[in-house]
Structures are given as C-alpha cells and as structure tokens.
Amino acid sequence: MAHAAPTSSIWRQPMQVWAVAFACVVAFMGIGLVDPILPAIADQLQASPVETEMLFTSYLLVTGLAMLITSWVSSRIGVKATLLIGLALIVVFALACALSGSVDAVIGFRAGWGLGNALFISTALATIVGAASGGSGAAIVLYEAALGLGIAVGPLLGGLLGEVSWRGPFFGVAVLMSVAFIAIAVLLKTRGEKRAPVPLSAPIKALGRPALAVLAIAALFYNIGFFVLLAFSPFPLGFSAMGLGLTFFAWGVGLAVTSVWVAPILTRRMPRTTILLIMLPLLALDLVAAGVFVSTAWALVVCIVVGGLFLGVLNTVLTESVMEATDLPRAVASSSYSAVRFLGGAAAPPIAALLWHLYGPTVPYVFAAASVVIAAVVIAVGRRVLAPIDGREADAADEGAAVLVGDAA
C-alpha cells in the first residue's frame, strides 16, 4: 500500500494509540461474532430463520441511520466523549443480549448495539491518526493490522464461545469492550482538540451529489450480496458453532488480506470504476456457484472463502471512491454513503431466509447475485459522473478510511 514512509516503527506508539487500536479489534470482531451462533439461537430460542436473521437487520439498520448524525455529534462533544459513549452502549447492549430470554429481546438489543457501533467507528480513525507517532502512514498500517485481526478473529471467537452457549459471544464482547472503555478513558488525551461543528443536514444534502448518489445506490445492492453470503450461509452449511467459526475465520482472513494489500495494488494499476466492473460480476458468479453447490458443504465453504477475497477488494475500492467522488469532508461523505448502503445489508438477511423457506436454499444466492449485477449496472450507467474517482490517487488517510469504513459493514 502506498503509505507515507513512517519516521519510526509503527509498533512504537503511545499507549493511547494502543487503547484505540484494541477497541477497533474488538469492534470489528463484532461483525462476524454472531455468525456461528445463528443456528443455535434459532434452535434454543425457538425462532424461525427469518426472526434470527433480524439480528443483523436491527443492528445494520440502526447503524446506518445513526451514521447520519454521528459527524454532528462528534463535532460538538469531541472524539473522546463520542468513543466512550459508543463503547458504553456496546457493552450495555451486548450484555443485555447475553441475558435475554427471547429472540425479540436480542433483536432489540442488537439495535442498541448498532447505535454504539456507529458512534465508535465514525470517530476511531481520526482519533488514532491524530495520536499516532510516525506520521499518518504508520497510523494507517496499524489500523489495517487491527481491523484485519478483528474481522478474522471474530467468527473464530464466536465459534469457540458458541460451543459453550449461544450467550458466550455476547458476554465475550461485553467484557472486552469494558476493557477497551477503561483503557480509552484513562489513556486517551484530547487536549487542544479542534472542533468544527457539522450541520445536522450535511449527510442528507450530500446525497444530492450525483457521484455520491451513484456509489451509494450501487453499494446498497452490493451489500445485499455481502450479507446474504455472511448472514444466510450458516443455515445451509449446517455446521457446529466451531465449524462455522473456522469457515468464517477463513472468510475474514481473505477479506482482510485483499482489503489491506490487494485493493491498493489494483488501484495503482487501473481505474477504480474498472476494478468495480470486474469484481462485481466475479462476486455475482461466485454467488451463483454458491447457489448451485449449496447442498455440498465443502463446495459452499470454498465459495464463501473466495467471496471474501472479492469482498475485501470491493469494500476498499468502493469506500475509497466515496472519498474521491466529491470535495465534501471525509466524515460527511462516508456518513451519507454508509447510511444508504447499510439499508441493503439490513434487508438482505431476512429476505434470504424467507426465500429459503419458500423456494429452497439456492434461490437466496441467486437473489444475491442478481443484486450484485444491479450494482455493476449502476456503476456502468453512472461511469461518466464517476470520472473524478478515476483521476485521483488516494493518500494514506483516504486508504485507511476506506479500510475502516468499508470493513465496518
């Protein structure tokens, strides 16, 4: 990745940087942590697959909507207060999920978790870039390492704890986030922080920019494919919690590797719109293959892991494109984009479960593939207004923001 050369080792950082990095690892572990326990929740709480998939829907819907106000909040109360509020909400609602006795309660508490996650991820990048030694390049490399670790380890930890009880992963998140909260409260110093208040309407008005609107709509349909692969696949696989944890650990490793290393290599060699128009059809073909081989467990595992490779590139390139599409502040552009794309992620899991119930396990993957094809068509039709994203090379901070915000899906 084309980072600015750091003046010192990325591993020689102030303790406050390590505190935020640790919190990022745990926050991103939460993406895949629930995956291995979905079948267990459905079984033990007597919930239908559609109800169980609402665990993703409530989380993503609230995360997306909250993204519209996080820049307004952090610009007024400061980054440390925003981080701590976000972490506190995650701790409270993860613990509430662990203590719940019905699937409806877990769905509701996951919504609160989504609010905390939105507040945290919207401010974490700026915090570590401002506090890290060695320049922005060192800070971004450290972020990428932390986020890649979280994405990969989340399903594995979920599988390990899920073997004991479906409540285990939720208790695990509550404990780890409590440690992160204490570390940031004690170690993070924000003296001299400059605040530039952001209007509440800024993210909504931003969607009036044609390039940003095209990318957001494309990402909405792309996210349907992403979350069908992530949230629906545990059901047809039929593995134990540990088996699912290992499967999605491999998925997370692939996603992290291509997000951190492969995407930047590609963007140095070809226009971003070209990358999108190559990767989106490849992802659609992978989803079709998953539908065809859904009854063969090992083949479906291969499709999931290969899909992770494509998703890593697409996450980074799409979000990096958002950074370059307009002259809007980075936080405003990413908030607008994330709010729209998370709607696709929120809708996909219960729709996939319903299609499975009505038509069998192949149809959800075909639905996902069709949605990804629509995303490719949107990019192709809107390529003229996307010209700015092909004409500029992202700096280290933009690339780091792409990894952070992109992988937060």
CORRAUR-V423909 format. One record per residue. N is the residue number from 1. RES is the residue in three letters. SS is DSSP state (helix for helix, strand for strand, loop for the rest). NEAR is the number of other ideal C-beta (glycine too) atoms within 8 Angstrom. Layout:
{{N | RES | SS | NEAR} {N | RES | SS | NEAR}}
This chain:
{{1 | MET | loop | 10} {2 | ALA | loop | 7} {3 | HIS | loop | 12} {4 | ALA | loop | 8} {5 | ALA | loop | 6} {6 | PRO | loop | 12} {7 | THR | loop | 6} {8 | SER | loop | 8} {9 | SER | loop | 7} {10 | ILE | loop | 11} {11 | TRP | loop | 4} {12 | ARG | loop | 7} {13 | GLN | loop | 13} {14 | PRO | loop | 9} {15 | MET | helix | 7} {16 | GLN | helix | 11} {17 | VAL | helix | 14} {18 | TRP | helix | 11} {19 | ALA | helix | 14} {20 | VAL | helix | 15} {21 | ALA | helix | 13} {22 | PHE | helix | 12} {23 | ALA | helix | 17} {24 | CYS | helix | 15} {25 | VAL | helix | 13} {26 | VAL | helix | 13} {27 | ALA | helix | 14} {28 | PHE | helix | 14} {29 | MET | helix | 15} {30 | GLY | helix | 14} {31 | ILE | helix | 11} {32 | GLY | helix | 14} {33 | LEU | helix | 14} {34 | VAL | loop | 11} {35 | ASP | helix | 14} {36 | PRO | helix | 16} {37 | ILE | helix | 13} {38 | LEU | helix | 14} {39 | PRO | helix | 11} {40 | ALA | helix | 10} {41 | ILE | helix | 14} {42 | ALA | helix | 13} {43 | ASP | helix | 7} {44 | GLN | helix | 7} {45 | LEU | loop | 10} {46 | GLN | loop | 5} {47 | ALA | loop | 9} {48 | SER | loop | 8} {49 | PRO | helix | 11} {50 | VAL | helix | 10} {51 | GLU | helix | 11} {52 | THR | helix | 13} {53 | GLU | helix | 15} {54 | MET | helix | 12} {55 | LEU | helix | 15} {56 | PHE | helix | 15} {57 | THR | helix | 13} {58 | SER | helix | 14} {59 | TYR | helix | 13} {60 | LEU | helix | 14} {61 | LEU | helix | 13} {62 | VAL | helix | 13} {63 | THR | helix | 14} {64 | GLY | helix | 16} {65 | LEU | helix | 8} {66 | ALA | helix | 12} {67 | MET | helix | 16} {68 | LEU | helix | 10} {69 | ILE | helix | 9} {70 | THR | helix | 15} {71 | SER | helix | 14} {72 | TRP | helix | 12} {73 | VAL | helix | 10} {74 | SER | helix | 14} {75 | SER | helix | 9} {76 | ARG | helix | 8} {77 | ILE | helix | 7} {78 | GLY | loop | 10} {79 | VAL | helix | 12} {80 | LYS | helix | 11} {81 | ALA | helix | 8} {82 | THR | helix | 16} {83 | LEU | helix | 17} {84 | LEU | helix | 11} {85 | ILE | helix | 11} {86 | GLY | helix | 16} {87 | LEU | helix | 15} {88 | ALA | helix | 10} {89 | LEU | helix | 13} {90 | ILE | helix | 16} {91 | VAL | helix | 13} {92 | VAL | helix | 10} {93 | PHE | helix | 14} {94 | ALA | helix | 16} {95 | LEU | helix | 11} {96 | ALA | helix | 11} {97 | CYS | helix | 14} {98 | ALA | helix | 11} {99 | LEU | loop | 7} {100 | SER | loop | 9} {101 | GLY | loop | 5} {102 | SER | loop | 7} {103 | VAL | helix | 14} {104 | ASP | helix | 7} {105 | ALA | helix | 11} {106 | VAL | helix | 13} {107 | ILE | helix | 13} {108 | GLY | helix | 9} {109 | PHE | helix | 13} {110 | ARG | helix | 14} {111 | ALA | helix | 13} {112 | GLY | helix | 13} {113 | TRP | helix | 15} {114 | GLY | helix | 15} {115 | LEU | helix | 13} {116 | GLY | helix | 17} {117 | ASN | helix | 15} {118 | ALA | helix | 15} {119 | LEU | helix | 17} {120 | PHE | helix | 15} {121 | ILE | helix | 12} {122 | SER | helix | 14} {123 | THR | helix | 14} {124 | ALA | helix | 14} {125 | LEU | helix | 12} {126 | ALA | helix | 9} {127 | THR | helix | 13} {128 | ILE | helix | 15} {129 | VAL | helix | 12} {130 | GLY | helix | 7} {131 | ALA | helix | 11} {132 | ALA | loop | 14} {133 | SER | loop | 8} {134 | GLY | loop | 13} {135 | GLY | helix | 10} {136 | SER | helix | 13} {137 | GLY | helix | 12} {138 | ALA | helix | 17} {139 | ALA | helix | 15} {140 | ILE | helix | 16} {141 | VAL | helix | 12} {142 | LEU | helix | 14} {143 | TYR | helix | 15} {144 | GLU | helix | 13} {145 | ALA | helix | 8} {146 | ALA | helix | 13} {147 | LEU | helix | 15} {148 | GLY | helix | 12} {149 | LEU | helix | 10} {150 | GLY | helix | 15} {151 | ILE | helix | 15} {152 | ALA | helix | 13} {153 | VAL | helix | 12} {154 | GLY | helix | 16} {155 | PRO | helix | 19} {156 | LEU | helix | 12} {157 | LEU | helix | 13} {158 | GLY | helix | 19} {159 | GLY | helix | 18} {160 | LEU | helix | 10} {161 | LEU | helix | 12} {162 | GLY | helix | 17} {163 | GLU | loop | 9} {164 | VAL | loop | 5} {165 | SER | loop | 6} {166 | TRP | loop | 10} {167 | ARG | loop | 9} {168 | GLY | helix | 14} {169 | PRO | helix | 15} {170 | PHE | helix | 11} {171 | PHE | helix | 12} {172 | GLY | helix | 11} {173 | VAL | helix | 14} {174 | ALA | helix | 12} {175 | VAL | helix | 8} {176 | LEU | helix | 10} {177 | MET | helix | 15} {178 | SER | helix | 9} {179 | VAL | helix | 9} {180 | ALA | helix | 13} {181 | PHE | helix | 13} {182 | ILE | helix | 8} {183 | ALA | helix | 12} {184 | ILE | helix | 16} {185 | ALA | helix | 8} {186 | VAL | helix | 7} {187 | LEU | helix | 11} {188 | LEU | loop | 13} {189 | LYS | loop | 6} {190 | THR | loop | 8} {191 | ARG | loop | 4} {192 | GLY | loop | 4} {193 | GLU | loop | 8} {194 | LYS | loop | 4} {195 | ARG | loop | 7} {196 | ALA | loop | 5} {197 | PRO | loop | 7} {198 | VAL | loop | 11} {199 | PRO | loop | 6} {200 | LEU | loop | 6} {201 | SER | loop | 6} {202 | ALA | helix | 13} {203 | PRO | helix | 14} {204 | ILE | helix | 8} {205 | LYS | helix | 7} {206 | ALA | helix | 14} {207 | LEU | loop | 11} {208 | GLY | loop | 5} {209 | ARG | loop | 10} {210 | PRO | helix | 7} {211 | ALA | helix | 13} {212 | LEU | helix | 16} {213 | ALA | helix | 10} {214 | VAL | helix | 13} {215 | LEU | helix | 15} {216 | ALA | helix | 13} {217 | ILE | helix | 10} {218 | ALA | helix | 15} {219 | ALA | helix | 14} {220 | LEU | helix | 13} {221 | PHE | helix | 14} {222 | TYR | helix | 17} {223 | ASN | helix | 15} {224 | ILE | helix | 17} {225 | GLY | helix | 17} {226 | PHE | helix | 12} {227 | PHE | helix | 17} {228 | VAL | helix | 17} {229 | LEU | helix | 14} {230 | LEU | helix | 11} {231 | ALA | helix | 14} {232 | PHE | helix | 16} {233 | SER | helix | 13} {234 | PRO | helix | 11} {235 | PHE | helix | 12} {236 | PRO | helix | 10} {237 | LEU | helix | 12} {238 | GLY | loop | 6} {239 | PHE | loop | 10} {240 | SER | loop | 7} {241 | ALA | helix | 15} {242 | MET | helix | 12} {243 | GLY | helix | 10} {244 | LEU | helix | 18} {245 | GLY | helix | 17} {246 | LEU | helix | 11} {247 | THR | helix | 15} {248 | PHE | helix | 18} {249 | PHE | helix | 13} {250 | ALA | helix | 12} {251 | TRP | helix | 15} {252 | GLY | helix | 15} {253 | VAL | helix | 10} {254 | GLY | helix | 13} {255 | LEU | helix | 16} {256 | ALA | helix | 15} {257 | VAL | helix | 12} {258 | THR | helix | 16} {259 | SER | helix | 17} {260 | VAL | helix | 14} {261 | TRP | helix | 9} {262 | VAL | helix | 12} {263 | ALA | helix | 17} {264 | PRO | helix | 12} {265 | ILE | helix | 8} {266 | LEU | helix | 11} {267 | THR | helix | 13} {268 | ARG | helix | 7} {269 | ARG | helix | 5} {270 | MET | loop | 6} {271 | PRO | loop | 7} {272 | ARG | helix | 13} {273 | THR | helix | 12} {274 | THR | helix | 9} {275 | ILE | helix | 14} {276 | LEU | helix | 15} {277 | LEU | helix | 11} {278 | ILE | helix | 8} {279 | MET | helix | 12} {280 | LEU | helix | 15} {281 | PRO | helix | 11} {282 | LEU | helix | 9} {283 | LEU | helix | 15} {284 | ALA | helix | 14} {285 | LEU | helix | 9} {286 | ASP | helix | 12} {287 | LEU | helix | 18} {288 | VAL | helix | 11} {289 | ALA | helix | 10} {290 | ALA | helix | 15} {291 | GLY | helix | 14} {292 | VAL | helix | 7} {293 | PHE | loop | 10} {294 | VAL | loop | 11} {295 | SER | loop | 5} {296 | THR | loop | 7} {297 | ALA | helix | 8} {298 | TRP | helix | 6} {299 | ALA | helix | 9} {300 | LEU | helix | 14} {301 | VAL | helix | 11} {302 | VAL | helix | 8} {303 | CYS | helix | 13} {304 | ILE | helix | 15} {305 | VAL | helix | 12} {306 | VAL | helix | 10} {307 | GLY | helix | 14} {308 | GLY | helix | 15} {309 | LEU | helix | 13} {310 | PHE | helix | 13} {311 | LEU | helix | 13} {312 | GLY | helix | 17} {313 | VAL | helix | 15} {314 | LEU | helix | 13} {315 | ASN | helix | 16} {316 | THR | helix | 17} {317 | VAL | helix | 16} {318 | LEU | helix | 15} {319 | THR | helix | 15} {320 | GLU | helix | 18} {321 | SER | helix | 14} {322 | VAL | helix | 13} {323 | MET | helix | 13} {324 | GLU | helix | 11} {325 | ALA | helix | 13} {326 | THR | loop | 9} {327 | ASP | loop | 2} {328 | LEU | loop | 10} {329 | PRO | loop | 8} {330 | ARG | helix | 10} {331 | ALA | helix | 12} {332 | VAL | helix | 13} {333 | ALA | helix | 15} {334 | SER | helix | 15} {335 | SER | helix | 15} {336 | SER | helix | 16} {337 | TYR | helix | 15} {338 | SER | helix | 13} {339 | ALA | helix | 13} {340 | VAL | helix | 13} {341 | ARG | helix | 15} {342 | PHE | helix | 15} {343 | LEU | helix | 12} {344 | GLY | helix | 15} {345 | GLY | helix | 15} {346 | ALA | helix | 13} {347 | ALA | helix | 10} {348 | ALA | helix | 19} {349 | PRO | helix | 16} {350 | PRO | helix | 11} {351 | ILE | helix | 11} {352 | ALA | helix | 16} {353 | ALA | helix | 16} {354 | LEU | helix | 9} {355 | LEU | helix | 11} {356 | TRP | helix | 15} {357 | HIS | helix | 8} {358 | LEU | helix | 6} {359 | TYR | helix | 6} {360 | GLY | loop | 5} {361 | PRO | helix | 11} {362 | THR | helix | 10} {363 | VAL | helix | 12} {364 | PRO | helix | 15} {365 | TYR | helix | 14} {366 | VAL | helix | 11} {367 | PHE | helix | 13} {368 | ALA | helix | 15} {369 | ALA | helix | 14} {370 | ALA | helix | 9} {371 | SER | helix | 14} {372 | VAL | helix | 17} {373 | VAL | helix | 11} {374 | ILE | helix | 9} {375 | ALA | helix | 15} {376 | ALA | helix | 14} {377 | VAL | helix | 8} {378 | VAL | helix | 12} {379 | ILE | helix | 15} {380 | ALA | helix | 8} {381 | VAL | helix | 6} {382 | GLY | loop | 12} {383 | ARG | loop | 9} {384 | ARG | loop | 5} {385 | VAL | loop | 8} {386 | LEU | loop | 16} {387 | ALA | helix | 8} {388 | PRO | helix | 10} {389 | ILE | helix | 15} {390 | ASP | helix | 9} {391 | GLY | helix | 5} {392 | ARG | loop | 6} {393 | GLU | loop | 6} {394 | ALA | loop | 10} {395 | ASP | loop | 8} {396 | ALA | helix | 12} {397 | ALA | helix | 11} {398 | ASP | helix | 12} {399 | GLU | helix | 16} {400 | GLY | helix | 15} {401 | ALA | helix | 14} {402 | ALA | helix | 17} {403 | VAL | helix | 17} {404 | LEU | helix | 14} {405 | VAL | helix | 14} {406 | GLY | helix | 13} {407 | ASP | helix | 14} {408 | ALA | loop | 10} {409 | ALA | loop | 12}}
